[in-house]
Amino acid sequence: MVIDPVARRTDGESVRIAKDVLCAGAGAKICLPEGPAEFAQALARRGRRRPVVIGDDRALLRAVALLHKERELAGVPLSMVPVGPPETVALSRTLGLPTDAVAAARAVLNGGERPMDLLTDDSDGIVLGGLRIPCGEADGAPAAYGAAYGVSPERGEPTADGAPGPAAARDRAVPPGEGGLSGRAPSEPAKGAGPTDLAGRHRPWWAPAARTARTALSLLTAPAAGRWGAGRPGAAEAGGGRRGRVPTQRLRLRIEADGALLADLDQPVRGVSVVPGAGDGGGAERPGGLAEVIVHWPGGERPVRVRARAVTVSGADFHYRADTLVGGPVRTRTWTVQQGAWRLQLPRQR
């Protein structure tokens, strides 16, 4: 049982309840990692035990990514107890996991394994729930792939908490309830020659102002936040962020599905989404080996919907949101459906 540190800080009561239910129903070895390295070590030392992750969507993505990297994903059924605010467990809910701690823990004990489709890209990245372009950069600075514990897009260094909450929390990069870049209370003066970061390194006096300017610039230049100009109820896919309508964006992308051309550079699009497990009634209930590809056009034209095993998107530098993470910028990327590539413990169907 690997308990994510973000879950322990954000909802310790749900973590305690889930742990009590699991320990009462089966023998368990409890691991309390404090960072990505310890998380990986705990997962690698599972032996023949079935891994159970307690945390939010980013903890789930991190566990799947680690097993995928070790090429053990297909042979290791994964169990998950989602813990966190609703916007941080939206992916888990989409996959069919209960978001109540007791129900999720009971599903771990009494549920059944279900094969699930996923997408892999040409950089060995993975997508469980779906991806979209544009990604909605106004939610905050794009988080790099593998940033389950929070990675600064500028330096690639872990942030203080790594929680995928609102942009303000990511900009602060400190745990809730603490102030300042060094973790001191806002009223506590800096000591020594100058301010330092959480690792004790000296930070220039102009760093906060520069970061604020970069954030403001990104907000001013971001063409769209949310799903192609529509409101973002719950901001589920983004893991939190802004709400409301934003101007529509015209993208010039070349989109191919199994070799068939859906859109070219001379035909602007508003956005594209790709969701795995969409073939022959697949989805969470049964993997179908196909992904549903939807291309949205400007002006409210009827979108194009197709099913395909491989999708290639090319064009000027673009970002994309894969589950709760943002990748890019890239000029071309291909996603391929891997049918039944992983197994998830879900409640038994009645």
Helices and strands as residue ranges (DSSP letters): E 2-3, H 5-10, H 12-25, H 36-44, E 52-55, H 57-69, E 79-82, G 86-88, H 90-95, H 101-110, E 112-121, E 126-127, E 131-133, G 137-139, H 167-172, H 207-221, G 233-235, E 253-257, E 260-263, E 271-276, E 291-296, G 298-300, E 304-308, E 310-322, E 325-346
